[in-house]
Amino acid sequence: MLRTALKLGEWVGIGITTDRLLGEKTDPDRIQNFDERKKSVLEFVKKEGRSERCTMFAVDTKEGGAESMKGLEALIVSDEITVVANAFEINEKRAQNRLPRFHIVVVPRVRTEDGAPLSSSRIRRGESFDRKKLVY
């Protein structure tokens, strides 16, 4: 998703979910804390050579502030149905707030050999995957 955002966007805002919002995830005690995740994202965008075009911010609501951000042209989301539905809901809130709707760019999730999406929850449950057999 980040690579797609970096390819499409002139300026890229990257929302990183807060620890509080992640509390309902599977095995939340095994999830890196906010600062560690932010550091990993920063290292990634630096490695991609795009850090000067990125701003990172904390996301502590389902909307992440997108319902009121000015200048937002697109939202990059995974192909998970609930995530896509949330993007449409945020666009409705933007319209209610008299802001222009954004484009919704859906990026397919990486799939494992069994056809199921690769996810951090599966990794935290101890599943392992052959990187050569992942479907991008």
Buried (B, 14 or more C-beta within 10 A) or exposed (E): BBEBBBEEBEEBBBBBBBBEBBEEBEEEEEBEEBEEBBEEBBEBBEEBEBBEBBEBEBBBEEBBBBBEBEEBEBBBBBEEEEBBEBBEEBBEEBEEEEBEBBEBBBBEBBBBEEEEBBBBBBEBEEEEBEEEEEEE
